[in-house]
């Protein structure tokens, strides 16, 4: 019975882990050996989170995101951003994650946007910062949610600069290299 519990716990943990590899980290070979080496070593970057951020007069926004790197090296995940009172909901898929220290740069594609339906299909970008755990830790940080201009591609491996950041209230972000 203990083996079953251990396997179940390991499988459950894998479902909630957000992992990524940049092109510089892994070169995918025909037999995927480089990807398997990274996954076997357990050093692929991870991130996930949920919580609330306060935009002042613009209201609060609740966010959640998660993803996992598949055996072929691709990133699969999703997230939701809901504005105060639910008047605006944005859903998105995650396809790229880059972790530097305690910071995750995340990009994907919007799958639905209740306020501007034509934004579905556009790229999105946000940054999540894990400032540790416990009562003595600084609050975790989440950036604003940015959308590409029509036809533009966003890439988690590019530093775009000029990003606004907000403290996470009532939530938590987990980032590890």
Buried (B, 14 or more C-beta within 10 A) or exposed (E): EEEEEEEEEEEEEEEEBBBBBBEEBBEBEEEBEBBBEBBEEEBBBBBBBBBBBEEEEEEBBBBBBBBBBEEEBBBBBBBBBBBBEEEBBBBBBBBBBBBEEBBBBBBBBBBEBBEEEEBBEBBBBBBBBBBEEEEEEEBBBBBBBBBBEEEEEBBBEEEEEEEEEBBBEEBEBBBBE
